[in-house]
Amino acid sequence: MRHDHDTRHDPHAGHAHQAHAGQEAHAGHGGHAGHGGPAPSGSAPGKAGWAVAAKATLHCLTGCAIGEVLGMVIGTALGWGNVPTMVLAITLAFFFGYALTLRGVLKAGVDFRTAIRVALAADTLSIAVMELIDNGVLALWPGAMDAHVADAMFWIVLAIALAAAFVVTVPFNKWMIGRGRGHAVVHQYHH
């Protein structure tokens, strides 16, 4: 669900307001965030640091890279065309991106349903931006879509595409975290 207004000043924001207010309360405590861990530097709305944004983006990049490579390997091995292979790779990128966040949030003792909501809120836009850039580079690079997993070009262009996605997504994540969105919602569950 998308909120285009500041829920801190909206008495009708319901659960979203309570979750955001709880997040601010935890961010304000110097000794902990969520469940006993230190408050991450730059996690409070308006104070997102580049290191926090880079770490959040690297987290997404890891899941995206696992999913992309696995999807491309499976699609290529099955002899699929470019479009179905890319759809599988993107689907698996989202799956593994969410799975990495779920793993961390569940380790913090959160119930599965809440963990799913946290993962969706934390990762959806970040993964979407990353996938848009990554797959855009692959689609526009001459010959990249015809390269096979055994070709050096496949790996070189994939590495360049993932690096480009990282570079573009870091400032996006910094902006999102600064607004108390994106990976800011998951910081309270990190130890």
Accessible surface in RSA format (square Angstrom, percent):
REM  Atomic radii and reference values for relative SASA: ProtOr
REM  Chains: A
REM  Algorithm: Lee & Richards
REM  Probe-radius: 1.40
REM  Slices: 20
REM RES _ NUM      All-atoms   Total-Side   Main-Chain    Non-polar    All polar
REM                ABS   REL    ABS   REL    ABS   REL    ABS   REL    ABS   REL
RES MET A   1   208.40 107.9 123.03  81.4  85.37 203.3 102.29  87.0 106.11 140.6
RES ARG A   2   200.63  84.2 169.49  86.4  31.15  74.2  71.43  97.6 129.20  78.3
RES HIS A   3    49.52  27.1  41.13  28.6   8.39  21.5  31.85  32.8  17.67  20.6
RES ASP A   4   103.22  72.3  72.70  72.4  30.53  72.2  35.22  82.9  68.01  67.8
RES HIS A   5    92.20  50.4  84.43  58.7   7.77  19.9  78.33  80.7  13.87  16.1
RES ASP A   6    61.60  43.2  44.43  44.2  17.18  40.6  36.41  85.7  25.20  25.1
RES THR A   7    12.28   8.7  10.70  10.8   1.57   3.7   3.78   5.1   8.49  12.8
RES ARG A   8   107.35  45.1  89.59  45.7  17.75  42.3  17.41  23.8  89.93  54.5
RES HIS A   9   151.12  82.6 120.76  83.9  30.36  77.7  91.84  94.7  59.27  69.0
RES ASP A  10    34.18  23.9  31.30  31.1   2.88   6.8  11.31  26.6  22.86  22.8
RES PRO A  11   115.20  84.0  79.33  72.3  35.87 130.4  88.46  73.0  26.74 166.2
RES HIS A  12   163.61  89.4 132.57  92.1  31.04  79.4  93.24  96.1  70.36  81.9
RES ALA A  13    18.20  16.7   0.18   0.3  18.02  41.0   8.25  11.6   9.96  26.4
RES GLY A  14    41.68  51.4   0.00   N/A  41.68  51.4  39.49 108.4   2.19   4.9
RES HIS A  15   127.09  69.5 117.49  81.7   9.60  24.6  94.04  96.9  33.04  38.5
RES ALA A  16    27.12  24.9  16.20  25.0  10.92  24.8  21.94  30.9   5.18  13.7
RES HIS A  17    56.52  30.9  56.52  39.3   0.00   0.0  31.90  32.9  24.62  28.6
RES GLN A  18   123.15  68.9 112.18  82.0  10.97  26.1  38.74  82.5  84.41  64.0
RES ALA A  19    49.58  45.6  36.07  55.7  13.51  30.7  47.89  67.4   1.69   4.5
RES HIS A  20    27.72  15.2  25.43  17.7   2.30   5.9  14.38  14.8  13.34  15.5
RES ALA A  21    41.57  38.2  35.82  55.3   5.74  13.1  37.12  52.3   4.45  11.8
RES GLY A  22    28.79  35.5   0.00   N/A  28.79  35.5  28.05  77.0   0.75   1.7
RES GLN A  23    15.43   8.6  14.15  10.3   1.28   3.1   8.29  17.7   7.14   5.4
RES GLU A  24    54.14  31.1  45.23  34.2   8.91  21.2  24.12  46.6  30.02  24.5
RES ALA A  25    55.55  51.1  42.63  65.8  12.93  29.4  54.70  77.0   0.85   2.3
RES HIS A  26    52.68  28.8  52.53  36.5   0.15   0.4  25.06  25.8  27.62  32.1
RES ALA A  27    28.81  26.5   8.61  13.3  20.20  45.9  10.87  15.3  17.93  47.5
RES GLY A  28    65.18  80.4   0.00   N/A  65.18  80.4  34.99  96.0  30.19  67.6
RES HIS A  29    90.98  49.7  84.34  58.6   6.64  17.0  62.06  64.0  28.92  33.7
RES GLY A  30    76.95  94.9   0.00   N/A  76.95  94.9  43.77 120.1  33.18  74.3
RES GLY A  31    64.83  79.9   0.00   N/A  64.83  79.9  37.71 103.5  27.11  60.7
RES HIS A  32    57.02  31.2  57.02  39.6   0.00   0.0  33.23  34.2  23.80  27.7
RES ALA A  33     3.31   3.0   3.31   5.1   0.00   0.0   3.31   4.7   0.00   0.0
RES GLY A  34    15.69  19.3   0.00   N/A  15.69  19.3   2.92   8.0  12.76  28.6
RES HIS A  35    95.46  52.2  74.46  51.8  21.00  53.7  57.94  59.7  37.51  43.7
RES GLY A  36    57.72  71.2   0.00   N/A  57.72  71.2  29.14  80.0  28.58  64.0
RES GLY A  37     3.41   4.2   0.00   N/A   3.41   4.2   3.32   9.1   0.09   0.2
RES PRO A  38    97.58  71.1  91.45  83.4   6.13  22.3  92.13  76.1   5.45  33.8
RES ALA A  39    33.20  30.5  14.70  22.7  18.49  42.1  14.70  20.7  18.49  49.0
RES PRO A  40    35.51  25.9  20.45  18.6  15.06  54.7  30.34  25.1   5.17  32.1
RES SER A  41    95.81  81.0  78.16 104.3  17.65  40.7  53.16 113.2  42.65  59.8
RES GLY A  42    16.88  20.8   0.00   N/A  16.88  20.8   5.72  15.7  11.16  25.0
RES SER A  43    11.05   9.3   7.33   9.8   3.72   8.6   2.59   5.5   8.46  11.9
RES ALA A  44    29.31  27.0  28.08  43.3   1.23   2.8  28.12  39.6   1.20   3.2
RES PRO A  45    32.13  23.4  14.69  13.4  17.44  63.4  15.00  12.4  17.13 106.5
RES GLY A  46    65.45  80.7   0.00   N/A  65.45  80.7  34.56  94.8  30.89  69.2
RES LYS A  47   149.43  72.9 136.19  83.6  13.25  31.5  89.06  80.2  60.37  64.3
RES ALA A  48    12.44  11.4   1.44   2.2  10.99  25.0   1.68   2.4  10.75  28.5
RES GLY A  49    28.22  34.8   0.00   N/A  28.22  34.8  28.22  77.4   0.00   0.0
RES TRP A  50   147.59  59.2 142.70  69.1   4.89  11.5 120.45  64.2  27.15  44.0
RES ALA A  51    82.29  75.7  66.31 102.3  15.99  36.4  74.44 104.8   7.85  20.8
RES VAL A  52    16.96  11.2  14.40  13.0   2.57   6.2  16.63  14.5   0.33   0.9
RES ALA A  53     0.00   0.0   0.00   0.0   0.00   0.0   0.00   0.0   0.00   0.0
RES ALA A  54    33.58  30.9  32.73  50.5   0.85   1.9  33.08  46.6   0.50   1.3
RES LYS A  55   146.29  71.4 140.57  86.3   5.72  13.6  91.90  82.7  54.39  57.9
RES ALA A  56     5.18   4.8   0.13   0.2   5.05  11.5   4.01   5.6   1.17   3.1
RES THR A  57     0.00   0.0   0.00   0.0   0.00   0.0   0.00   0.0   0.00   0.0
RES LEU A  58    99.16  55.2  99.16  70.9   0.00   0.0  99.16  69.6   0.00   0.0
RES HIS A  59    55.23  30.2  47.09  32.7   8.14  20.8  33.04  34.1  22.19  25.8
RES CYS A  60     0.15   0.1   0.07   0.1   0.08   0.2   0.08   0.2   0.07   0.1
RES LEU A  61    28.64  15.9  28.64  20.5   0.00   0.0  28.64  20.1   0.00   0.0
RES THR A  62    58.83  41.8  53.01  53.7   5.82  13.9  42.46  57.0  16.37  24.7
RES GLY A  63     0.00   0.0   0.00   N/A   0.00   0.0   0.00   0.0   0.00   0.0
RES CYS A  64     0.00   0.0   0.00   0.0   0.00   0.0   0.00   0.0   0.00   0.0
RES ALA A  65    25.32  23.3  24.72  38.2   0.60   1.4  25.13  35.4   0.19   0.5
RES ILE A  66    75.82  43.1  68.70  51.2   7.12  17.2  74.50  53.6   1.32   3.6
RES GLY A  67     0.00   0.0   0.00   N/A   0.00   0.0   0.00   0.0   0.00   0.0
RES GLU A  68     0.00   0.0   0.00   0.0   0.00   0.0   0.00   0.0   0.00   0.0
RES VAL A  69    41.17  27.1  41.17  37.3   0.00   0.0  41.17  35.8   0.00   0.0
RES LEU A  70    70.86  39.5  68.87  49.3   1.99   5.0  70.48  49.5   0.39   1.0
RES GLY A  71     0.00   0.0   0.00   N/A   0.00   0.0   0.00   0.0   0.00   0.0
RES MET A  72    15.00   7.8  15.00   9.9   0.00   0.0  10.65   9.1   4.35   5.8
RES VAL A  73    56.28  37.0  55.48  50.2   0.80   1.9  55.48  48.2   0.80   2.2
RES ILE A  74    60.71  34.5  58.45  43.5   2.26   5.4  60.71  43.7   0.00   0.0
RES GLY A  75     0.00   0.0   0.00   N/A   0.00   0.0   0.00   0.0   0.00   0.0
RES THR A  76    50.07  35.6  33.67  34.1  16.39  39.1  25.63  34.4  24.44  36.9
RES ALA A  77    83.75  77.0  41.58  64.2  42.17  95.9  53.60  75.5  30.15  79.9
RES LEU A  78   109.55  61.0  80.47  57.6  29.08  73.1  85.68  60.2  23.86  64.2
RES GLY A  79    66.14  81.6   0.00   N/A  66.14  81.6  34.33  94.2  31.80  71.2
RES TRP A  80   110.63  44.4  88.36  42.8  22.27  52.3  74.29  39.6  36.34  59.0
RES GLY A  81    43.32  53.4   0.00   N/A  43.32  53.4  35.48  97.4   7.84  17.6
RES ASN A  82    65.38  45.1  56.91  55.0   8.46  20.4  12.54  30.2  52.84  51.1
RES VAL A  83   111.71  73.5 108.49  98.2   3.22   7.7 110.73  96.2   0.98   2.7
RES PRO A  84    63.90  46.6  56.77  51.8   7.13  25.9  62.00  51.2   1.90  11.8
RES THR A  85    15.85  11.3  15.85  16.1   0.00   0.0  14.58  19.6   1.28   1.9
RES MET A  86    37.57  19.5  35.52  23.5   2.06   4.9   9.54   8.1  28.04  37.1
RES VAL A  87    87.11  57.3  85.60  77.5   1.51   3.6  86.85  75.5   0.26   0.7
RES LEU A  88    38.69  21.5  35.86  25.7   2.83   7.1  38.52  27.1   0.17   0.5
RES ALA A  89     0.00   0.0   0.00   0.0   0.00   0.0   0.00   0.0   0.00   0.0
RES ILE A  90    52.08  29.6  52.08  38.8   0.00   0.0  52.08  37.5   0.00   0.0
RES THR A  91    78.20  55.6  72.23  73.2   5.96  14.2  59.66  80.1  18.54  28.0
RES LEU A  92    31.43  17.5  31.43  22.5   0.00   0.0  31.43  22.1   0.00   0.0
RES ALA A  93     0.00   0.0   0.00   0.0   0.00   0.0   0.00   0.0   0.00   0.0
RES PHE A  94    47.26  23.6  47.26  29.3   0.00   0.0  47.26  28.7   0.00   0.0
RES PHE A  95   118.57  59.3 113.26  70.1   5.31  13.8 117.61  71.3   0.96   2.7
RES PHE A  96    48.54  24.3  48.51  30.0   0.02   0.1  48.51  29.4   0.02   0.1
RES GLY A  97     0.23   0.3   0.00   N/A   0.23   0.3   0.15   0.4   0.08   0.2
RES TYR A  98    41.17  19.2  41.17  23.4   0.00   0.0  34.80  26.2   6.37   7.9
RES ALA A  99    33.70  31.0  27.48  42.4   6.22  14.1  29.37  41.4   4.33  11.5
RES LEU A 100    47.45  26.4  41.62  29.8   5.83  14.7  41.80  29.4   5.65  15.2
RES THR A 101     4.07   2.9   1.03   1.0   3.04   7.2   3.58   4.8   0.49   0.7
RES LEU A 102    27.02  15.0  27.02  19.3   0.00   0.0  27.02  19.0   0.00   0.0
RES ARG A 103   151.22  63.5 144.28  73.5   6.93  16.5  49.56  67.7 101.66  61.6
RES GLY A 104    30.42  37.5   0.00   N/A  30.42  37.5  25.04  68.7   5.37  12.0
RES VAL A 105     0.28   0.2   0.27   0.2   0.01   0.0   0.27   0.2   0.01   0.0
RES LEU A 106    67.71  37.7  54.07  38.7  13.64  34.3  54.40  38.2  13.31  35.8
RES LYS A 107   150.33  73.3 115.99  71.2  34.33  81.7  81.29  73.2  69.04  73.5
RES ALA A 108    10.52   9.7   0.00   0.0  10.52  23.9   1.88   2.6   8.64  22.9
RES GLY A 109    68.07  83.9   0.00   N/A  68.07  83.9  35.12  96.4  32.96  73.8
RES VAL A 110    18.82  12.4   7.37   6.7  11.45  27.6  12.96  11.3   5.86  15.9
RES ASP A 111    87.17  61.1  71.87  71.5  15.29  36.2  51.91 122.2  35.25  35.2
RES PHE A 112   123.42  61.7 117.41  72.7   6.01  15.6 117.41  71.2   6.01  17.2
RES ARG A 113   179.35  75.3 173.48  88.4   5.87  14.0  57.89  79.1 121.46  73.6
RES THR A 114    33.67  23.9  33.67  34.1   0.00   0.0  23.43  31.5  10.23  15.5
RES ALA A 115     0.00   0.0   0.00   0.0   0.00   0.0   0.00   0.0   0.00   0.0
RES ILE A 116    58.58  33.3  58.53  43.6   0.06   0.1  58.53  42.1   0.06   0.2
RES ARG A 117   122.09  51.3 116.87  59.6   5.22  12.4  63.46  86.7  58.63  35.5
RES VAL A 118    14.04   9.2  12.03  10.9   2.01   4.8  14.02  12.2   0.02   0.1
RES ALA A 119     1.70   1.6   1.70   2.6   0.00   0.0   1.70   2.4   0.00   0.0
RES LEU A 120    84.81  47.2  81.60  58.4   3.21   8.1  81.92  57.5   2.90   7.8
RES ALA A 121    57.03  52.4  32.63  50.3  24.41  55.5  44.87  63.2  12.17  32.2
RES ALA A 122     1.29   1.2   0.00   0.0   1.29   2.9   0.00   0.0   1.29   3.4
RES ASP A 123     0.09   0.1   0.09   0.1   0.00   0.0   0.09   0.2   0.00   0.0
RES THR A 124    50.70  36.1  50.70  51.4   0.00   0.0  47.96  64.4   2.74   4.1
RES LEU A 125    96.08  53.5  94.43  67.6   1.66   4.2  94.43  66.3   1.66   4.5
RES SER A 126     2.84   2.4   1.59   2.1   1.25   2.9   1.59   3.4   1.25   1.7
RES ILE A 127     0.00   0.0   0.00   0.0   0.00   0.0   0.00   0.0   0.00   0.0
RES ALA A 128    39.62  36.4  33.44  51.6   6.18  14.1  35.51  50.0   4.11  10.9
RES VAL A 129    31.71  20.9  30.61  27.7   1.11   2.7  31.67  27.5   0.04   0.1
RES MET A 130     0.01   0.0   0.01   0.0   0.00   0.0   0.01   0.0   0.00   0.0
RES GLU A 131     7.07   4.1   6.09   4.6   0.98   2.3   6.30  12.2   0.76   0.6
RES LEU A 132   131.51  73.2 121.89  87.2   9.62  24.2 128.03  89.9   3.48   9.4
RES ILE A 133    43.40  24.7  40.74  30.3   2.66   6.4  42.86  30.9   0.53   1.4
RES ASP A 134     0.00   0.0   0.00   0.0   0.00   0.0   0.00   0.0   0.00   0.0
RES ASN A 135    11.32   7.8  10.49  10.1   0.83   2.0  10.90  26.2   0.42   0.4
RES GLY A 136    26.48  32.7   0.00   N/A  26.48  32.7  25.40  69.7   1.07   2.4
RES VAL A 137    35.06  23.1  29.67  26.9   5.39  13.0  33.51  29.1   1.55   4.2
RES LEU A 138    10.17   5.7  10.17   7.3   0.00   0.0  10.17   7.1   0.00   0.0
RES ALA A 139    59.40  54.6  35.87  55.4  23.53  53.5  36.02  50.7  23.38  61.9
RES LEU A 140   152.20  84.8 128.96  92.3  23.25  58.4 132.48  93.0  19.73  53.1
RES TRP A 141    92.48  37.1  85.59  41.4   6.90  16.2  78.10  41.6  14.38  23.3
RES PRO A 142   113.24  82.5  96.93  88.4  16.31  59.3 108.68  89.7   4.56  28.4
RES GLY A 143    39.38  48.6   0.00   N/A  39.38  48.6  24.45  67.1  14.93  33.4
RES ALA A 144     9.29   8.5   0.92   1.4   8.38  19.1   1.04   1.5   8.25  21.9
RES MET A 145    54.88  28.4  42.48  28.1  12.40  29.5  40.42  34.4  14.46  19.2
RES ASP A 146   108.04  75.7  91.87  91.4  16.17  38.2  34.88  82.1  73.16  73.0
RES ALA A 147    17.95  16.5   1.09   1.7  16.86  38.4   5.80   8.2  12.16  32.2
RES HIS A 148   108.53  59.3 108.32  75.3   0.21   0.5  77.15  79.5  31.39  36.5
RES VAL A 149    35.53  23.4  32.91  29.8   2.63   6.3  32.91  28.6   2.63   7.1
RES ALA A 150   103.44  95.1  60.93  94.0  42.51  96.7  72.49 102.1  30.95  82.0
RES ASP A 151    57.57  40.3  53.17  52.9   4.40  10.4  15.16  35.7  42.41  42.3
RES ALA A 152    72.79  66.9  57.17  88.2  15.62  35.5  64.73  91.2   8.06  21.4
RES MET A 153    70.40  36.5  64.67  42.8   5.73  13.6  47.72  40.6  22.67  30.0
RES PHE A 154    16.08   8.0  13.23   8.2   2.85   7.4  15.23   9.2   0.85   2.4
RES TRP A 155   107.13  43.0 102.87  49.8   4.26  10.0  94.00  50.1  13.13  21.3
RES ILE A 156   101.39  57.7  97.55  72.7   3.83   9.2 101.19  72.9   0.19   0.5
RES VAL A 157     2.37   1.6   2.37   2.1   0.00   0.0   2.37   2.1   0.00   0.0
RES LEU A 158     4.78   2.7   4.78   3.4   0.00   0.0   4.78   3.4   0.00   0.0
RES ALA A 159    58.94  54.2  49.19  75.9   9.75  22.2  54.07  76.2   4.87  12.9
RES ILE A 160    71.94  40.9  68.62  51.1   3.32   8.0  71.24  51.3   0.69   1.9
RES ALA A 161     0.00   0.0   0.00   0.0   0.00   0.0   0.00   0.0   0.00   0.0
RES LEU A 162    21.92  12.2  21.92  15.7   0.00   0.0  21.92  15.4   0.00   0.0
RES ALA A 163    56.01  51.5  48.15  74.3   7.86  17.9  55.08  77.6   0.94   2.5
RES ALA A 164    32.37  29.8  24.26  37.4   8.11  18.5  31.65  44.6   0.72   1.9
RES ALA A 165     0.00   0.0   0.00   0.0   0.00   0.0   0.00   0.0   0.00   0.0
RES PHE A 166    53.87  27.0  53.87  33.4   0.00   0.0  53.87  32.7   0.00   0.0
RES VAL A 167   102.88  67.7  95.78  86.7   7.10  17.1  98.95  86.0   3.93  10.6
RES VAL A 168    68.06  44.8  59.92  54.2   8.14  19.6  64.32  55.9   3.75  10.2
RES THR A 169     0.00   0.0   0.00   0.0   0.00   0.0   0.00   0.0   0.00   0.0
RES VAL A 170    15.54  10.2  15.54  14.1   0.00   0.0  15.54  13.5   0.00   0.0
RES PRO A 171    61.16  44.6  55.60  50.7   5.56  20.2  56.19  46.4   4.97  30.9
RES PHE A 172    51.70  25.9  44.92  27.8   6.78  17.6  50.61  30.7   1.10   3.1
RES ASN A 173     2.27   1.6   2.12   2.1   0.14   0.3   0.31   0.8   1.95   1.9
RES LYS A 174    55.04  26.9  53.77  33.0   1.27   3.0  11.93  10.7  43.12  45.9
RES TRP A 175   137.88  55.3 128.86  62.4   9.02  21.2 113.50  60.5  24.39  39.6
RES MET A 176    12.14   6.3  12.14   8.0   0.00   0.0   7.73   6.6   4.41   5.8
RES ILE A 177     0.10   0.1   0.10   0.1   0.00   0.0   0.10   0.1   0.00   0.0
RES GLY A 178    15.28  18.8   0.00   N/A  15.28  18.8  10.08  27.7   5.20  11.7
RES ARG A 179   108.36  45.5  90.21  46.0  18.15  43.2  28.67  39.2  79.68  48.3
RES GLY A 180     3.29   4.1   0.00   N/A   3.29   4.1   0.00   0.0   3.29   7.4
RES ARG A 181    63.19  26.5  62.26  31.7   0.93   2.2  33.17  45.3  30.01  18.2
RES GLY A 182     7.52   9.3   0.00   N/A   7.52   9.3   5.23  14.4   2.29   5.1
RES HIS A 183     6.85   3.7   6.36   4.4   0.49   1.3   1.66   1.7   5.19   6.0
RES ALA A 184     1.66   1.5   0.00   0.0   1.66   3.8   0.00   0.0   1.66   4.4
RES VAL A 185    30.54  20.1  30.11  27.3   0.44   1.1  30.11  26.2   0.44   1.2
RES VAL A 186     3.45   2.3   3.45   3.1   0.00   0.0   3.45   3.0   0.00   0.0
RES HIS A 187    18.51  10.1  18.31  12.7   0.20   0.5  16.31  16.8   2.20   2.6
RES GLN A 188    30.28  16.9  28.17  20.6   2.11   5.0   4.06   8.7  26.22  19.9
RES TYR A 189    30.09  14.0  28.96  16.5   1.13   2.9   7.77   5.8  22.32  27.5
RES HIS A 190    76.29  41.7  69.66  48.4   6.62  16.9  52.41  54.0  23.87  27.8
RES HIS A 191   134.58  73.6  85.56  59.5  49.03 125.4  76.79  79.1  57.79  67.3
END  Absolute sums over single chains surface
CHAIN  1 A    10022.6       7964.7       2057.9       7079.6       2943.0
END  Absolute sums over all chains
TOTAL         10022.6       7964.7       2057.9       7079.6       2943.0
